Amino acid sequence: MASRHEVRCINKTDRYNPHERISHIGGSNGSRWKITEEEAIQGIESGKWEFYVNQGGRVVDVIVAVSRFGHKYLKTIADGEQPDNLLSLPECP
């Protein structure tokens, strides 16, 4: 069974394309954690991890999506094509 983690911060790249902007996600489960987007995608796809965002008391799951160019990226289920819920999180230290 996958372990579930709340994403509370992100790090962005200098790219403008929303499908390529997130480089890391992070949070805390007793201690701070931060992993690359690639590690998060691998963890989700392997069933090791599940991630979610808490937006104003509403829990929204993070999923792996694929852009029309074949690039895998993270977004929340509630988002349309752009990963706005994740991009609106503060920067990780």
PDB file of N, CA, C and O in Angstrom:
ATOM      1  N   MET A   1       0.833  -1.178   0.000  1.00  0.00           N
ATOM      2  CA  MET A   1       0.000   0.000   0.000  1.00  0.00           C
ATOM      3  C   MET A   1       0.885   1.251   0.000  1.00  0.00           C
ATOM      4  O   MET A   1       1.881   1.315   0.722  1.00  0.00           O
ATOM      5  N   ALA A   2       0.523   2.223  -0.798  1.00  0.00           N
ATOM      6  CA  ALA A   2       1.305   3.447  -0.944  1.00  0.00           C
ATOM      7  C   ALA A   2       1.224   4.307   0.319  1.00  0.00           C
ATOM      8  O   ALA A   2       0.174   4.399   0.956  1.00  0.00           O
ATOM      9  N   SER A   3       2.341   4.929   0.665  1.00  0.00           N
ATOM     10  CA  SER A   3       2.312   5.886   1.768  1.00  0.00           C
ATOM     11  C   SER A   3       1.881   7.244   1.204  1.00  0.00           C
ATOM     12  O   SER A   3       2.260   7.616   0.093  1.00  0.00           O
ATOM     13  N   ARG A   4       1.088   7.972   1.984  1.00  0.00           N
ATOM     14  CA  ARG A   4       0.446   9.202   1.518  1.00  0.00           C
ATOM     15  C   ARG A   4       1.116  10.416   2.158  1.00  0.00           C
ATOM     16  O   ARG A   4       1.342  10.438   3.368  1.00  0.00           O
ATOM     17  N   HIS A   5       1.435  11.429   1.341  1.00  0.00           N
ATOM     18  CA  HIS A   5       2.185  12.590   1.810  1.00  0.00           C
ATOM     19  C   HIS A   5       1.565  13.881   1.279  1.00  0.00           C
ATOM     20  O   HIS A   5       1.167  13.963   0.117  1.00  0.00           O
ATOM     21  N   GLU A   6       1.490  14.887   2.152  1.00  0.00           N
ATOM     22  CA  GLU A   6       0.983  16.196   1.738  1.00  0.00           C
ATOM     23  C   GLU A   6       2.118  17.022   1.147  1.00  0.00           C
ATOM     24  O   GLU A   6       3.175  17.162   1.761  1.00  0.00           O
ATOM     25  N   VAL A   7       1.899  17.565  -0.039  1.00  0.00           N
ATOM     26  CA  VAL A   7       2.857  18.466  -0.681  1.00  0.00           C
ATOM     27  C   VAL A   7       2.554  19.866  -0.173  1.00  0.00           C
ATOM     28  O   VAL A   7       1.440  20.365  -0.335  1.00  0.00           O
ATOM     29  N   ARG A   8       3.558  20.506   0.448  1.00  0.00           N
ATOM     30  CA  ARG A   8       3.352  21.831   1.033  1.00  0.00           C
ATOM     31  C   ARG A   8       4.200  22.902   0.379  1.00  0.00           C
ATOM     32  O   ARG A   8       4.008  24.092   0.630  1.00  0.00           O
ATOM     33  N   CYS A   9       5.152  22.481  -0.472  1.00  0.00           N
ATOM     34  CA  CYS A   9       6.009  23.457  -1.152  1.00  0.00           C
ATOM     35  C   CYS A   9       6.559  22.834  -2.430  1.00  0.00           C
ATOM     36  O   CYS A   9       6.541  21.616  -2.605  1.00  0.00           O
ATOM     37  N   ILE A  10       7.039  23.684  -3.306  1.00  0.00           N
ATOM     38  CA  ILE A  10       7.654  23.233  -4.554  1.00  0.00           C
ATOM     39  C   ILE A  10       8.869  24.105  -4.854  1.00  0.00           C
ATOM     40  O   ILE A  10       9.039  25.173  -4.267  1.00  0.00           O
ATOM     41  N   ASN A  11       9.705  23.641  -5.765  1.00  0.00           N
ATOM     42  CA  ASN A  11      10.743  24.472  -6.372  1.00  0.00           C
ATOM     43  C   ASN A  11      10.471  24.485  -7.856  1.00  0.00           C
ATOM     44  O   ASN A  11      10.108  23.469  -8.449  1.00  0.00           O
ATOM     45  N   LYS A  12      10.651  25.655  -8.448  1.00  0.00           N
ATOM     46  CA  LYS A  12      10.363  25.835  -9.874  1.00  0.00           C
ATOM     47  C   LYS A  12      11.656  25.991 -10.661  1.00  0.00           C
ATOM     48  O   LYS A  12      12.680  26.428 -10.137  1.00  0.00           O
ATOM     49  N   THR A  13      11.578  25.622 -11.929  1.00  0.00           N
ATOM     50  CA  THR A  13      12.674  25.878 -12.854  1.00  0.00           C
ATOM     51  C   THR A  13      12.471  27.268 -13.441  1.00  0.00           C
ATOM     52  O   THR A  13      11.510  27.953 -13.090  1.00  0.00           O
ATOM     53  N   ASP A  14      13.355  27.686 -14.319  1.00  0.00           N
ATOM     54  CA  ASP A  14      13.186  28.984 -14.967  1.00  0.00           C
ATOM     55  C   ASP A  14      12.386  28.876 -16.270  1.00  0.00           C
ATOM     56  O   ASP A  14      12.329  29.831 -17.044  1.00  0.00           O
ATOM     57  N   ARG A  15      11.784  27.742 -16.504  1.00  0.00           N
ATOM     58  CA  ARG A  15      10.999  27.554 -17.721  1.00  0.00           C
ATOM     59  C   ARG A  15       9.601  28.138 -17.551  1.00  0.00           C
ATOM     60  O   ARG A  15       9.072  28.195 -16.441  1.00  0.00           O
ATOM     61  N   TYR A  16       9.012  28.570 -18.657  1.00  0.00           N
ATOM     62  CA  TYR A  16       7.674  29.164 -18.613  1.00  0.00           C
ATOM     63  C   TYR A  16       6.569  28.144 -18.837  1.00  0.00           C
ATOM     64  O   TYR A  16       5.429  28.370 -18.431  1.00  0.00           O
ATOM     65  N   ASN A  17       6.888  27.032 -19.474  1.00  0.00           N
ATOM     66  CA  ASN A  17       5.888  26.003 -19.747  1.00  0.00           C
ATOM     67  C   ASN A  17       5.459  25.381 -18.414  1.00  0.00           C
ATOM     68  O   ASN A  17       6.306  24.855 -17.692  1.00  0.00           O
ATOM     69  N   PRO A  18       4.164  25.426 -18.067  1.00  0.00           N
ATOM     70  CA  PRO A  18       3.731  24.888 -16.775  1.00  0.00           C
ATOM     71  C   PRO A  18       3.985  23.394 -16.620  1.00  0.00           C
ATOM     72  O   PRO A  18       4.049  22.897 -15.496  1.00  0.00           O
ATOM     73  N   HIS A  19       4.132  22.671 -17.726  1.00  0.00           N
ATOM     74  CA  HIS A  19       4.395  21.231 -17.664  1.00  0.00           C
ATOM     75  C   HIS A  19       5.847  20.933 -17.326  1.00  0.00           C
ATOM     76  O   HIS A  19       6.191  19.791 -17.018  1.00  0.00           O
ATOM     77  N   GLU A  20       6.705  21.952 -17.382  1.00  0.00           N
ATOM     78  CA  GLU A  20       8.134  21.762 -17.117  1.00  0.00           C
ATOM     79  C   GLU A  20       8.634  22.671 -16.003  1.00  0.00           C
ATOM     80  O   GLU A  20       9.847  22.808 -15.840  1.00  0.00           O
ATOM     81  N   ARG A  21       7.755  23.294 -15.236  1.00  0.00           N
ATOM     82  CA  ARG A  21       8.171  24.298 -14.257  1.00  0.00           C
ATOM     83  C   ARG A  21       8.531  23.722 -12.903  1.00  0.00           C
ATOM     84  O   ARG A  21       9.343  24.320 -12.197  1.00  0.00           O
ATOM     85  N   ILE A  22       7.977  22.607 -12.510  1.00  0.00           N
ATOM     86  CA  ILE A  22       8.246  22.069 -11.182  1.00  0.00           C
ATOM     87  C   ILE A  22       9.491  21.183 -11.222  1.00  0.00           C
ATOM     88  O   ILE A  22       9.575  20.248 -12.018  1.00  0.00           O
ATOM     89  N   SER A  23      10.459  21.492 -10.351  1.00  0.00           N
ATOM     90  CA  SER A  23      11.660  20.661 -10.289  1.00  0.00           C
ATOM     91  C   SER A  23      11.635  19.751  -9.053  1.00  0.00           C
ATOM     92  O   SER A  23      12.122  18.622  -9.110  1.00  0.00           O
ATOM     93  N   HIS A  24      11.068  20.237  -7.933  1.00  0.00           N
ATOM     94  CA  HIS A  24      11.011  19.485  -6.683  1.00  0.00           C
ATOM     95  C   HIS A  24       9.676  19.727  -5.992  1.00  0.00           C
ATOM     96  O   HIS A  24       9.045  20.766  -6.183  1.00  0.00           O
ATOM     97  N   ILE A  25       9.253  18.752  -5.186  1.00  0.00           N
ATOM     98  CA  ILE A  25       8.118  18.929  -4.296  1.00  0.00           C
ATOM     99  C   ILE A  25       8.590  18.596  -2.888  1.00  0.00           C
ATOM    100  O   ILE A  25       9.542  17.836  -2.712  1.00  0.00           O
ATOM    101  N   GLY A  26       7.926  19.164  -1.885  1.00  0.00           N
ATOM    102  CA  GLY A  26       8.349  18.904  -0.522  1.00  0.00           C
ATOM    103  C   GLY A  26       7.210  19.020   0.464  1.00  0.00           C
ATOM    104  O   GLY A  26       6.108  19.445   0.118  1.00  0.00           O
ATOM    105  N   GLY A  27       7.488  18.638   1.690  1.00  0.00           N
ATOM    106  CA  GLY A  27       6.494  18.700   2.753  1.00  0.00           C
ATOM    107  C   GLY A  27       7.145  18.287   4.058  1.00  0.00           C
ATOM    108  O   GLY A  27       8.366  18.351   4.203  1.00  0.00           O
ATOM    109  N   SER A  28       6.327  17.866   5.000  1.00  0.00           N
ATOM    110  CA  SER A  28       6.868  17.372   6.260  1.00  0.00           C
ATOM    111  C   SER A  28       5.943  16.319   6.836  1.00  0.00           C
ATOM    112  O   SER A  28       4.722  16.471   6.863  1.00  0.00           O
ATOM    113  N   ASN A  29       6.564  15.250   7.292  1.00  0.00           N
ATOM    114  CA  ASN A  29       5.875  14.167   8.007  1.00  0.00           C
ATOM    115  C   ASN A  29       6.669  13.924   9.277  1.00  0.00           C
ATOM    116  O   ASN A  29       7.263  12.860   9.452  1.00  0.00           O
ATOM    117  N   GLY A  30       6.680  14.902  10.154  1.00  0.00           N
ATOM    118  CA  GLY A  30       7.535  14.824  11.325  1.00  0.00           C
ATOM    119  C   GLY A  30       8.893  15.447  11.069  1.00  0.00           C
ATOM    120  O   GLY A  30       9.453  16.096  11.953  1.00  0.00           O
ATOM    121  N   SER A  31       9.429  15.261   9.879  1.00  0.00           N
ATOM    122  CA  SER A  31      10.650  15.935   9.455  1.00  0.00           C
ATOM    123  C   SER A  31      10.454  16.380   8.004  1.00  0.00           C
ATOM    124  O   SER A  31       9.642  15.814   7.274  1.00  0.00           O
ATOM    125  N   ARG A  32      11.200  17.387   7.606  1.00  0.00           N
ATOM    126  CA  ARG A  32      11.049  17.916   6.243  1.00  0.00           C
ATOM    127  C   ARG A  32      11.571  16.921   5.213  1.00  0.00           C
ATOM    128  O   ARG A  32      12.542  16.201   5.448  1.00  0.00           O
ATOM    129  N   TRP A  33      10.901  16.904   4.072  1.00  0.00           N
ATOM    130  CA  TRP A  33      11.356  16.085   2.961  1.00  0.00           C
ATOM    131  C   TRP A  33      11.240  16.896   1.680  1.00  0.00           C
ATOM    132  O   TRP A  33      10.405  17.795   1.579  1.00  0.00           O
ATOM    133  N   LYS A  34      12.079  16.577   0.705  1.00  0.00           N
ATOM    134  CA  LYS A  34      12.036  17.210  -0.613  1.00  0.00           C
ATOM    135  C   LYS A  34      12.609  16.221  -1.617  1.00  0.00           C
ATOM    136  O   LYS A  34      13.692  15.673  -1.413  1.00  0.00           O
ATOM    137  N   ILE A  35      11.875  15.996  -2.702  1.00  0.00           N
ATOM    138  CA  ILE A  35      12.333  15.072  -3.745  1.00  0.00           C
ATOM    139  C   ILE A  35      12.137  15.729  -5.106  1.00  0.00           C
ATOM    140  O   ILE A  35      11.375  16.686  -5.244  1.00  0.00           O
ATOM    141  N   THR A  36      12.829  15.206  -6.100  1.00  0.00           N
ATOM    142  CA  THR A  36      12.681  15.745  -7.450  1.00  0.00           C
ATOM    143  C   THR A  36      11.329  15.329  -8.027  1.00  0.00           C
ATOM    144  O   THR A  36      10.709  14.363  -7.582  1.00  0.00           O
ATOM    145  N   GLU A  37      10.894  16.089  -9.028  1.00  0.00           N
ATOM    146  CA  GLU A  37       9.655  15.729  -9.696  1.00  0.00           C
ATOM    147  C   GLU A  37       9.771  14.329 -10.297  1.00  0.00           C
ATOM    148  O   GLU A  37       8.819  13.550 -10.247  1.00  0.00           O
ATOM    149  N   GLU A  38      10.918  14.013 -10.858  1.00  0.00           N
ATOM    150  CA  GLU A  38      11.138  12.683 -11.456  1.00  0.00           C
ATOM    151  C   GLU A  38      10.994  11.573 -10.419  1.00  0.00           C
ATOM    152  O   GLU A  38      10.373  10.547 -10.696  1.00  0.00           O
ATOM    153  N   GLU A  39      11.564  11.767  -9.220  1.00  0.00           N
ATOM    154  CA  GLU A  39      11.428  10.779  -8.144  1.00  0.00           C
ATOM    155  C   GLU A  39       9.964  10.624  -7.732  1.00  0.00           C
ATOM    156  O   GLU A  39       9.498   9.511  -7.486  1.00  0.00           O
ATOM    157  N   ALA A  40       9.242  11.745  -7.658  1.00  0.00           N
ATOM    158  CA  ALA A  40       7.822  11.701  -7.288  1.00  0.00           C
ATOM    159  C   ALA A  40       7.019  10.937  -8.337  1.00  0.00           C
ATOM    160  O   ALA A  40       6.161  10.124  -7.995  1.00  0.00           O
ATOM    161  N   ILE A  41       7.296  11.196  -9.601  1.00  0.00           N
ATOM    162  CA  ILE A  41       6.589  10.500 -10.687  1.00  0.00           C
ATOM    163  C   ILE A  41       6.864   8.994 -10.607  1.00  0.00           C
ATOM    164  O   ILE A  41       5.939   8.189 -10.717  1.00  0.00           O
ATOM    165  N   GLN A  42       8.119   8.618 -10.419  1.00  0.00           N
ATOM    166  CA  GLN A  42       8.466   7.195 -10.300  1.00  0.00           C
ATOM    167  C   GLN A  42       7.777   6.562  -9.102  1.00  0.00           C
ATOM    168  O   GLN A  42       7.282   5.438  -9.196  1.00  0.00           O
ATOM    169  N   GLY A  43       7.737   7.269  -7.975  1.00  0.00           N
ATOM    170  CA  GLY A  43       7.091   6.752  -6.780  1.00  0.00           C
ATOM    171  C   GLY A  43       5.592   6.563  -6.944  1.00  0.00           C
ATOM    172  O   GLY A  43       5.031   5.577  -6.466  1.00  0.00           O
ATOM    173  N   ILE A  44       4.942   7.508  -7.620  1.00  0.00           N
ATOM    174  CA  ILE A  44       3.506   7.386  -7.893  1.00  0.00           C
ATOM    175  C   ILE A  44       3.242   6.220  -8.835  1.00  0.00           C
ATOM    176  O   ILE A  44       2.366   5.394  -8.580  1.00  0.00           O
ATOM    177  N   GLU A  45       4.000   6.155  -9.918  1.00  0.00           N
ATOM    178  CA  GLU A  45       3.778   5.106 -10.917  1.00  0.00           C
ATOM    179  C   GLU A  45       4.073   3.708 -10.377  1.00  0.00           C
ATOM    180  O   GLU A  45       3.453   2.738 -10.813  1.00  0.00           O
ATOM    181  N   SER A  46       5.010   3.592  -9.435  1.00  0.00           N
ATOM    182  CA  SER A  46       5.335   2.281  -8.870  1.00  0.00           C
ATOM    183  C   SER A  46       4.388   1.879  -7.736  1.00  0.00           C
ATOM    184  O   SER A  46       4.413   0.737  -7.278  1.00  0.00           O
ATOM    185  N   GLY A  47       3.549   2.825  -7.283  1.00  0.00           N
ATOM    186  CA  GLY A  47       2.638   2.537  -6.181  1.00  0.00           C
ATOM    187  C   GLY A  47       3.272   2.722  -4.808  1.00  0.00           C
ATOM    188  O   GLY A  47       2.664   2.379  -3.794  1.00  0.00           O
ATOM    189  N   LYS A  48       4.490   3.263  -4.768  1.00  0.00           N
ATOM    190  CA  LYS A  48       5.196   3.475  -3.503  1.00  0.00           C
ATOM    191  C   LYS A  48       4.611   4.652  -2.722  1.00  0.00           C
ATOM    192  O   LYS A  48       4.464   4.576  -1.502  1.00  0.00           O
ATOM    193  N   TRP A  49       4.273   5.750  -3.429  1.00  0.00           N
ATOM    194  CA  TRP A  49       3.805   6.975  -2.785  1.00  0.00           C
ATOM    195  C   TRP A  49       2.520   7.482  -3.425  1.00  0.00           C
ATOM    196  O   TRP A  49       2.234   7.216  -4.592  1.00  0.00           O
ATOM    197  N   GLU A  50       1.761   8.214  -2.633  1.00  0.00           N
ATOM    198  CA  GLU A  50       0.650   9.037  -3.105  1.00  0.00           C
ATOM    199  C   GLU A  50       0.882  10.424  -2.520  1.00  0.00           C
ATOM    200  O   GLU A  50       1.351  10.558  -1.390  1.00  0.00           O
ATOM    201  N   PHE A  51       0.554  11.446  -3.286  1.00  0.00           N
ATOM    202  CA  PHE A  51       0.715  12.822  -2.831  1.00  0.00           C
ATOM    203  C   PHE A  51      -0.609  13.550  -2.951  1.00  0.00           C
ATOM    204  O   PHE A  51      -1.456  13.201  -3.774  1.00  0.00           O
ATOM    205  N   TYR A  52      -0.777  14.577  -2.109  1.00  0.00           N
ATOM    206  CA  TYR A  52      -1.978  15.402  -2.176  1.00  0.00           C
ATOM    207  C   TYR A  52      -1.629  16.818  -1.747  1.00  0.00           C
ATOM    208  O   TYR A  52      -0.591  17.067  -1.134  1.00  0.00           O
ATOM    209  N   VAL A  53      -2.528  17.739  -2.087  1.00  0.00           N
ATOM    210  CA  VAL A  53      -2.412  19.142  -1.700  1.00  0.00           C
ATOM    211  C   VAL A  53      -3.667  19.483  -0.917  1.00  0.00           C
ATOM    212  O   VAL A  53      -4.765  19.071  -1.293  1.00  0.00           O
ATOM    213  N   ASN A  54      -3.519  20.228   0.164  1.00  0.00           N
ATOM    214  CA  ASN A  54      -4.663  20.678   0.954  1.00  0.00           C
ATOM    215  C   ASN A  54      -4.906  22.140   0.595  1.00  0.00           C
ATOM    216  O   ASN A  54      -4.150  23.017   1.013  1.00  0.00           O
ATOM    217  N   GLN A  55      -5.954  22.404  -0.174  1.00  0.00           N
ATOM    218  CA  GLN A  55      -6.281  23.754  -0.622  1.00  0.00           C
ATOM    219  C   GLN A  55      -7.500  24.254   0.131  1.00  0.00           C
ATOM    220  O   GLN A  55      -8.627  23.892  -0.208  1.00  0.00           O
ATOM    221  N   GLY A  56      -7.293  25.075   1.142  1.00  0.00           N
ATOM    222  CA  GLY A  56      -8.391  25.636   1.913  1.00  0.00           C
ATOM    223  C   GLY A  56      -9.265  24.584   2.568  1.00  0.00           C
ATOM    224  O   GLY A  56     -10.485  24.739   2.610  1.00  0.00           O
ATOM    225  N   GLY A  57      -8.671  23.522   3.076  1.00  0.00           N
ATOM    226  CA  GLY A  57      -9.416  22.451   3.721  1.00  0.00           C
ATOM    227  C   GLY A  57      -9.912  21.377   2.771  1.00  0.00           C
ATOM    228  O   GLY A  57     -10.486  20.380   3.208  1.00  0.00           O
ATOM    229  N   ARG A  58      -9.701  21.564   1.501  1.00  0.00           N
ATOM    230  CA  ARG A  58     -10.104  20.570   0.500  1.00  0.00           C
ATOM    231  C   ARG A  58      -8.873  19.781   0.053  1.00  0.00           C
ATOM    232  O   ARG A  58      -7.907  20.366  -0.435  1.00  0.00           O
ATOM    233  N   VAL A  59      -8.902  18.472   0.216  1.00  0.00           N
ATOM    234  CA  VAL A  59      -7.780  17.615  -0.156  1.00  0.00           C
ATOM    235  C   VAL A  59      -7.913  17.226  -1.625  1.00  0.00           C
ATOM    236  O   VAL A  59      -8.940  16.704  -2.058  1.00  0.00           O
ATOM    237  N   VAL A  60      -6.849  17.496  -2.379  1.00  0.00           N
ATOM    238  CA  VAL A  60      -6.842  17.223  -3.813  1.00  0.00           C
ATOM    239  C   VAL A  60      -5.630  16.359  -4.130  1.00  0.00           C
ATOM    240  O   VAL A  60      -4.505  16.720  -3.784  1.00  0.00           O
ATOM    241  N   ASP A  61      -5.847  15.221  -4.783  1.00  0.00           N
ATOM    242  CA  ASP A  61      -4.755  14.299  -5.103  1.00  0.00           C
ATOM    243  C   ASP A  61      -3.860  14.829  -6.214  1.00  0.00           C
ATOM    244  O   ASP A  61      -4.318  15.498  -7.140  1.00  0.00           O
ATOM    245  N   VAL A  62      -2.571  14.513  -6.102  1.00  0.00           N
ATOM    246  CA  VAL A  62      -1.579  14.823  -7.131  1.00  0.00           C
ATOM    247  C   VAL A  62      -1.461  13.589  -8.018  1.00  0.00           C
ATOM    248  O   VAL A  62      -1.355  12.468  -7.522  1.00  0.00           O
ATOM    249  N   ILE A  63      -1.480  13.801  -9.333  1.00  0.00           N
ATOM    250  CA  ILE A  63      -1.379  12.700 -10.290  1.00  0.00           C
ATOM    251  C   ILE A  63      -0.266  12.983 -11.298  1.00  0.00           C
ATOM    252  O   ILE A  63       0.248  14.098 -11.385  1.00  0.00           O
ATOM    253  N   VAL A  64       0.086  11.960 -12.045  1.00  0.00           N
ATOM    254  CA  VAL A  64       1.032  12.102 -13.153  1.00  0.00           C
ATOM    255  C   VAL A  64       0.213  12.333 -14.421  1.00  0.00           C
ATOM    256  O   VAL A  64      -0.694  11.563 -14.739  1.00  0.00           O
ATOM    257  N   ALA A  65       0.541  13.385 -15.125  1.00  0.00           N
ATOM    258  CA  ALA A  65      -0.112  13.685 -16.397  1.00  0.00           C
ATOM    259  C   ALA A  65       0.954  13.681 -17.484  1.00  0.00           C
ATOM    260  O   ALA A  65       2.151  13.727 -17.198  1.00  0.00           O
ATOM    261  N   VAL A  66       0.506  13.626 -18.724  1.00  0.00           N
ATOM    262  CA  VAL A  66       1.424  13.635 -19.860  1.00  0.00           C
ATOM    263  C   VAL A  66       1.005  14.763 -20.796  1.00  0.00           C
ATOM    264  O   VAL A  66      -0.148  14.831 -21.223  1.00  0.00           O
ATOM    265  N   SER A  67       1.950  15.647 -21.110  1.00  0.00           N
ATOM    266  CA  SER A  67       1.656  16.754 -22.024  1.00  0.00           C
ATOM    267  C   SER A  67       1.461  16.221 -23.433  1.00  0.00           C
ATOM    268  O   SER A  67       1.770  15.065 -23.723  1.00  0.00           O
ATOM    269  N   ARG A  68       0.958  17.055 -24.281  1.00  0.00           N
ATOM    270  CA  ARG A  68       0.738  16.613 -25.674  1.00  0.00           C
ATOM    271  C   ARG A  68       2.052  16.301 -26.382  1.00  0.00           C
ATOM    272  O   ARG A  68       2.053  15.691 -27.451  1.00  0.00           O
ATOM    273  N   PHE A  69       3.176  16.719 -25.787  1.00  0.00           N
ATOM    274  CA  PHE A  69       4.494  16.429 -26.350  1.00  0.00           C
ATOM    275  C   PHE A  69       5.134  15.198 -25.717  1.00  0.00           C
ATOM    276  O   PHE A  69       6.275  14.861 -26.033  1.00  0.00           O
ATOM    277  N   GLY A  70       4.397  14.515 -24.812  1.00  0.00           N
ATOM    278  CA  GLY A  70       4.882  13.283 -24.197  1.00  0.00           C
ATOM    279  C   GLY A  70       5.674  13.478 -22.924  1.00  0.00           C
ATOM    280  O   GLY A  70       6.247  12.516 -22.414  1.00  0.00           O
ATOM    281  N   HIS A  71       5.729  14.706 -22.381  1.00  0.00           N
ATOM    282  CA  HIS A  71       6.470  14.999 -21.158  1.00  0.00           C
ATOM    283  C   HIS A  71       5.603  14.693 -19.942  1.00  0.00           C
ATOM    284  O   HIS A  71       4.492  15.214 -19.835  1.00  0.00           O
ATOM    285  N   LYS A  72       6.090  13.856 -19.024  1.00  0.00           N
ATOM    286  CA  LYS A  72       5.357  13.556 -17.788  1.00  0.00           C
ATOM    287  C   LYS A  72       5.576  14.690 -16.796  1.00  0.00           C
ATOM    288  O   LYS A  72       6.681  15.219 -16.679  1.00  0.00           O
ATOM    289  N   TYR A  73       4.518  15.058 -16.087  1.00  0.00           N
ATOM    290  CA  TYR A  73       4.599  16.108 -15.084  1.00  0.00           C
ATOM    291  C   TYR A  73       3.555  15.854 -14.005  1.00  0.00           C
ATOM    292  O   TYR A  73       2.655  15.032 -14.178  1.00  0.00           O
ATOM    293  N   LEU A  74       3.684  16.572 -12.887  1.00  0.00           N
ATOM    294  CA  LEU A  74       2.748  16.440 -11.778  1.00  0.00           C
ATOM    295  C   LEU A  74       1.690  17.522 -11.844  1.00  0.00           C
ATOM    296  O   LEU A  74       1.982  18.664 -12.198  1.00  0.00           O
ATOM    297  N   LYS A  75       0.466  17.165 -11.506  1.00  0.00           N
ATOM    298  CA  LYS A  75      -0.619  18.126 -11.373  1.00  0.00           C
ATOM    299  C   LYS A  75      -1.641  17.539 -10.420  1.00  0.00           C
ATOM    300  O   LYS A  75      -1.570  16.361 -10.072  1.00  0.00           O
ATOM    301  N   THR A  76      -2.589  18.356  -9.998  1.00  0.00           N
ATOM    302  CA  THR A  76      -3.658  17.830  -9.151  1.00  0.00           C
ATOM    303  C   THR A  76      -4.844  17.463 -10.020  1.00  0.00           C
ATOM    304  O   THR A  76      -5.004  17.979 -11.126  1.00  0.00           O
ATOM    305  N   ILE A  77      -5.666  16.571  -9.512  1.00  0.00           N
ATOM    306  CA  ILE A  77      -6.851  16.134 -10.248  1.00  0.00           C
ATOM    307  C   ILE A  77      -7.757  17.317 -10.574  1.00  0.00           C
ATOM    308  O   ILE A  77      -8.390  17.347 -11.629  1.00  0.00           O
ATOM    309  N   ALA A  78      -7.819  18.293  -9.662  1.00  0.00           N
ATOM    310  CA  ALA A  78      -8.732  19.426  -9.836  1.00  0.00           C
ATOM    311  C   ALA A  78      -8.289  20.391 -10.934  1.00  0.00           C
ATOM    312  O   ALA A  78      -9.096  21.185 -11.419  1.00  0.00           O
ATOM    313  N   ASP A  79      -7.023  20.331 -11.329  1.00  0.00           N
ATOM    314  CA  ASP A  79      -6.529  21.253 -12.351  1.00  0.00           C
ATOM    315  C   ASP A  79      -6.953  20.828 -13.740  1.00  0.00           C
ATOM    316  O   ASP A  79      -7.184  19.648 -14.003  1.00  0.00           O
ATOM    317  N   GLY A  80      -7.050  21.805 -14.623  1.00  0.00           N
ATOM    318  CA  GLY A  80      -7.276  21.520 -16.035  1.00  0.00           C
ATOM    319  C   GLY A  80      -5.956  21.085 -16.642  1.00  0.00           C
ATOM    320  O   GLY A  80      -5.310  20.163 -16.144  1.00  0.00           O
ATOM    321  N   GLU A  81      -5.557  21.747 -17.714  1.00  0.00           N
ATOM    322  CA  GLU A  81      -4.308  21.371 -18.373  1.00  0.00           C
ATOM    323  C   GLU A  81      -3.089  21.877 -17.609  1.00  0.00           C
ATOM    324  O   GLU A  81      -2.024  21.264 -17.689  1.00  0.00           O
ATOM    325  N   GLN A  82      -3.217  22.982 -16.867  1.00  0.00           N
ATOM    326  CA  GLN A  82      -2.067  23.543 -16.176  1.00  0.00           C
ATOM    327  C   GLN A  82      -2.071  23.157 -14.691  1.00  0.00           C
ATOM    328  O   GLN A  82      -3.131  23.137 -14.065  1.00  0.00           O
ATOM    329  N   PRO A  83      -0.901  22.853 -14.126  1.00  0.00           N
ATOM    330  CA  PRO A  83      -0.803  22.419 -12.726  1.00  0.00           C
ATOM    331  C   PRO A  83      -0.837  23.594 -11.744  1.00  0.00           C
ATOM    332  O   PRO A  83       0.110  23.784 -10.981  1.00  0.00           O
ATOM    333  N   ASP A  84      -1.921  24.385 -11.756  1.00  0.00           N
ATOM    334  CA  ASP A  84      -2.006  25.603 -10.955  1.00  0.00           C
ATOM    335  C   ASP A  84      -1.970  25.360  -9.450  1.00  0.00           C
ATOM    336  O   ASP A  84      -1.324  26.123  -8.732  1.00  0.00           O
ATOM    337  N   ASN A  85      -2.644  24.317  -8.944  1.00  0.00           N
ATOM    338  CA  ASN A  85      -2.631  24.068  -7.501  1.00  0.00           C
ATOM    339  C   ASN A  85      -1.211  23.860  -6.990  1.00  0.00           C
ATOM    340  O   ASN A  85      -0.866  24.355  -5.917  1.00  0.00           O
ATOM    341  N   LEU A  86      -0.401  23.154  -7.722  1.00  0.00           N
ATOM    342  CA  LEU A  86       0.984  22.945  -7.304  1.00  0.00           C
ATOM    343  C   LEU A  86       1.811  24.205  -7.506  1.00  0.00           C
ATOM    344  O   LEU A  86       2.612  24.555  -6.639  1.00  0.00           O
ATOM    345  N   LEU A  87       1.639  24.895  -8.628  1.00  0.00           N
ATOM    346  CA  LEU A  87       2.443  26.079  -8.910  1.00  0.00           C
ATOM    347  C   LEU A  87       2.143  27.214  -7.946  1.00  0.00           C
ATOM    348  O   LEU A  87       2.962  28.121  -7.796  1.00  0.00           O
ATOM    349  N   SER A  88       0.993  27.189  -7.290  1.00  0.00           N
ATOM    350  CA  SER A  88       0.646  28.252  -6.341  1.00  0.00           C
ATOM    351  C   SER A  88       1.229  28.012  -4.951  1.00  0.00           C
ATOM    352  O   SER A  88       1.121  28.883  -4.088  1.00  0.00           O
ATOM    353  N   LEU A  89       1.840  26.860  -4.714  1.00  0.00           N
ATOM    354  CA  LEU A  89       2.448  26.577  -3.416  1.00  0.00           C
ATOM    355  C   LEU A  89       3.724  27.404  -3.237  1.00  0.00           C
ATOM    356  O   LEU A  89       4.355  27.799  -4.217  1.00  0.00           O
ATOM    357  N   PRO A  90       4.102  27.665  -1.972  1.00  0.00           N
ATOM    358  CA  PRO A  90       5.340  28.417  -1.745  1.00  0.00           C
ATOM    359  C   PRO A  90       6.583  27.610  -2.132  1.00  0.00           C
ATOM    360  O   PRO A  90       6.535  26.389  -2.281  1.00  0.00           O
ATOM    361  N   GLU A  91       7.694  28.331  -2.289  1.00  0.00           N
ATOM    362  CA  GLU A  91       8.966  27.684  -2.610  1.00  0.00           C
ATOM    363  C   GLU A  91       9.488  26.908  -1.400  1.00  0.00           C
ATOM    364  O   GLU A  91       9.383  27.366  -0.262  1.00  0.00           O
ATOM    365  N   CYS A  92      10.052  25.724  -1.663  1.00  0.00           N
ATOM    366  CA  CYS A  92      10.695  24.932  -0.603  1.00  0.00           C
ATOM    367  C   CYS A  92      12.026  25.571  -0.226  1.00  0.00           C
ATOM    368  O   CYS A  92      12.714  26.138  -1.075  1.00  0.00           O
ATOM    369  N   PRO A  93      12.387  25.473   1.064  1.00  0.00           N
ATOM    370  CA  PRO A  93      13.704  25.990   1.477  1.00  0.00           C
ATOM    371  C   PRO A  93      14.827  25.136   0.894  1.00  0.00           C
ATOM    372  O   PRO A  93      16.002  25.415   1.132  1.00  0.00           O
TER     373      PRO A  93
END
